[in-house]
Amino acid sequence: MIDRELAAAAMAWKDGNEGKARVCARRAVASAAEAWLARFPERLWCGDAMEHLRRIQQHEAFPLAVRQAAERLSTAVTRRHEAPFTDDPISDANLIIGHLTAAP
């Protein structure tokens, strides 16, 4: 599911559909977060893709770069000029996914 969403994000980005690319990147992160959360005996949180991104950016155990990537990826397009915003949602998603999949 993660690879499928990242591939869809890359295709959307290539086609100039930034909104779809961001949505697919967020869903890829959500899938990785679900797999990461399944490793714990008690669920730390649950929710949709945006909730996963909010929790990641607030969770002090994650490295700053991962939290910042989650913040940029979760920022709405309408707030792109007033808040941290990513111009490369796929790279931000890959950073977060890489950390989640490598974490013990």
C-alpha positions in Angstrom: 0.0 0.0 0.0 2.8 2.4 0.8 4.6 1.8 -2.5 1.3 2.1 -4.4 0.5 5.5 -2.8 4.1 6.8 -3.4 3.9 5.7 -7.0 0.5 7.4 -7.4 2.0 10.5 -5.8 4.9 10.5 -8.2 2.6 10.1 -11.2 0.4 12.9 -10.0 3.4 15.2 -9.4 4.7 14.4 -12.9 1.2 15.3 -14.3 1.2 18.6 -12.5 -1.5 17.6 -10.0 0.1 18.8 -6.8 -3.0 18.3 -4.7 -3.3 14.7 -5.6 0.4 14.1 -5.0 0.1 15.6 -1.5 -2.9 13.4 -0.7 -1.2 10.3 -1.9 2.0 11.1 0.0 -0.1 11.6 3.2 -1.8 8.3 2.7 1.5 6.6 2.2 2.7 8.0 5.6 -0.6 6.9 7.2 0.0 3.3 6.0 3.5 3.4 7.4 2.3 4.8 10.6 -0.4 2.1 10.9 2.3 -0.6 10.5 4.5 1.1 13.0 1.7 1.5 15.5 0.8 -2.2 15.2 4.2 -3.0 16.8 3.1 -1.6 20.1 1.0 -3.6 22.7 -1.2 -0.6 23.2 -2.3 1.7 20.4 -0.6 5.1 20.9 -3.2 6.8 18.6 -5.5 6.2 15.6 -7.1 8.3 12.9 -6.9 9.4 9.3 -3.8 10.5 7.4 -3.9 14.0 8.8 -4.2 12.8 12.4 -1.2 10.6 11.9 0.8 13.5 10.6 -0.4 15.7 13.5 0.6 13.1 16.0 4.0 12.5 14.4 4.8 16.2 14.5 3.9 16.4 18.2 5.6 13.2 19.3 8.9 14.2 20.9 10.4 10.8 20.4 10.6 11.5 16.6 13.7 13.3 15.3 13.2 17.0 14.6 13.6 16.5 10.8 10.8 13.9 10.8 8.5 16.2 12.9 9.2 19.1 10.6 8.4 17.0 7.5 5.1 15.9 9.1 4.3 19.6 9.8 5.1 20.6 6.2 3.1 17.7 4.7 0.1 18.4 6.9 -0.1 22.2 6.1 -3.1 23.0 4.0 -2.4 24.5 0.5 -4.4 27.5 1.5 -1.9 28.2 4.3 1.2 27.7 2.2 2.4 31.3 2.5 1.9 31.6 6.3 3.0 28.2 7.6 5.7 25.6 7.0 4.8 24.1 3.6 6.5 21.4 1.5 7.2 21.9 -2.2 8.3 18.3 -2.3 5.6 16.1 -0.6 7.1 12.9 -1.8 10.5 13.6 -0.2 8.9 14.5 3.0 6.8 11.4 2.9 9.8 9.3 2.2 11.7 10.8 5.2 8.9 10.0 7.5 8.3 6.5 6.1 12.0 5.8 6.3 12.1 6.6 9.9 8.9 4.6 10.7 10.1 1.5 8.9 13.5 1.6 10.4 12.3 2.3 14.0 12.4 -0.8 16.3 
